Amino acid sequence: MPPRKARHHHHVYVVELVDQVWNEPSFRKANPDYQLGKPFVYVGMTGLEPDLRFDRHKAGIQSNRFVTRYGMRLLPHLYEVFNPMPYEAARDMEVELAIGLREEGYGVWQA
């Protein structure tokens, strides 16, 4: 019997945060090169569908405090092209995507 092919089910996702997140000192400190007018975002990775993961954040379940307090909506145009993928790839892509968005001037939180 041939080995079963693993189904890739990990995802990276990006949540848009409301502007008030800029009032958080730790968020400001993490984004010294933020460009005025660019979005504030949270970048994460999950084994769930991004919609379900966002709902869990908002419900306070294994959540990031910035998403719970300031999360508005997912920004699928920034991540859909990458999903789904293996765990290791998602772990790496979460970091790479956050770095890329910061380089574009976004305010980014990535845990």
C-alpha positions, 0 to 999 in steps of 0.5 A: 500500500503506497503511503498516504499523501499528507494534506496541507491544511495550514494557512497564513492570514492577515487581519486588519486592525483599527487605527486605535492600535497605534495608541499601544506603546508595544505596537508603536515600538514594533513599527518604527518605520510605519508609513502614515496612511498604510494599514495596521495588521496582524499576521498569523498562521493556523491549522484552521481556516482563516475565517474560523481562526479570526472568529476564535480571536474575536471570541477570546479563544487562543487569541492575540489581544490586538486582534481581540480588541482591534481586529476588523476583518481579514485581508485575503488579498494579502495571503490567499495565494499562499494557502494551504501549505505544510506546517513548516512552510506556514511557520516560515511564511508568517514571518516572511509575510510580516517582514514584507508588509513592514517593508511596505510601510504597514504597521504589523504585529506578528506573534 
